[in-house]
Amino acid sequence: VQLVESGGGSVQAGGSLRLSCAVFGYTYSSGYMGWFRQAPGKKREGVAGIDSDGRTHYADSVSGRFTISQDNAKNTVFLQMNSLEPDDTAMYYCAADYGLRDPGLLPAYKFWGQGTQVIVSS
């Protein structure tokens, strides 16, 4: 299973970015996907999660600003990030799992992408 993130970049505070995660080698018909981020010197934190039925979880710090969605036909998960803040600056990682339990916002996913960098300037 391979996860490939894209869509990162540099943006000014208040701007928007849309991250994509393409899943290869696994048909995402059931399971769980998540977005995490890690800033330098900080622990990896869960940002958003979604299951194959479309149920979502969000960290309090991004709720109302970020939206996770999926296109099952294209085996792709998205993270729409609006009203970006400098504190959102981090490497963003996509994660996937097809176990019986939803990892939610915990870094307990089985598969991980290589990450895409997001930089928000003030």
Salt bridges, closest charged atoms under 4 A:
GLU45 OE2 - ARG37 NE 2.65
ASP51 OD2 - ARG55 NE 2.77
ASP53 OD2 - ARG55 NH2 3.24
GLU85 OE2 - ARG65 NE 3.85
ASP88 OD1 - ARG37 NH1 2.84
ASP88 OD2 - ARG65 NH1 2.74
ASP102 OD2 - HIS57 NE2 2.80
